[in-house]
Amino acid sequence: VVLIELTKLVLSLLFLLTWDRQLLGAMVSWHHVAPFALSALLYAANNNLVVHMQLFMDPSTYQILSNLKIVSTALLYSLFLRQRLRVRQWLALCLLMAAGVSYSCGGLRDPRGSGSPSAMQLHITLVGLLLISVYCLISGLSAVYTEAILKTQALPLNLQNIFLYFFGVLVNLVGHFWSSTERGFLEGFSFWVLVIVVSQALNGLIMSVVMKHSSNITRLFVISCSILV
């Protein structure tokens, strides 16, 4: 998670120097920077939950149940940003939530059952179900709060991303050193970890563009389409 945030910070700085260099002299105060600290803290909790939840469910289960954050985000979106959703839209969201709940109940693994599940078996434990619920709540709150900041400030997106990811690196570094062992920082790093870091960093930057110029509802439905992929 630290490497993902650091990659996004570096890319945002490069984009700012490449595309928004003429805006580097813009007046920036702590009133612009400080709100991103809370956003970074929420995202840090959210991103670490994503990693930790993999211990309690398979990737397909996580991908499906993570779509429950569509409902939590829609509720917070309507409440804090005062954006009214039509009845048909709420019906679609409720149908998606019902499908996710049904799937999680049918996929619960009985630890007392005989035999070990295969590597490809769909499963989720009760701890995983609790974590995915907390994840959906924090995900909705962090996304709506960040969208509000991005749209209320008249600053270039790349500069706002620098503020966000600076705090993101800082918060996650504190978490790393607080929970670290005697192993090195890059212990276990491999090509596939590099793929995860780069893909998640690019994904985060793309989602910030969607939030800045569209909305979180659009962002979540785009993410839900990744189920097909």
ABEGO torsion letter per residue (X at the ends): XAAAAAAAAAAAAAAAAAAAAAAAABBBBAAAAAAAAAAAAAAAAAAAAAAAAAAABBAAAAAAAAAAAAAAAAAAAAAAAGBBBBAAAAAAAAAAAAAAAAAAAAABBBAABBEBBBAABBBBBAAAAAAAAAAAAAAAAAAAAAAAAAAABBBBAAAAAAAAAAAAAAAAAAAAAAABBABBAABGBBAAAAAAAAAAAAAAAAAAAAAAABBAAAAAAAAAAAAAX
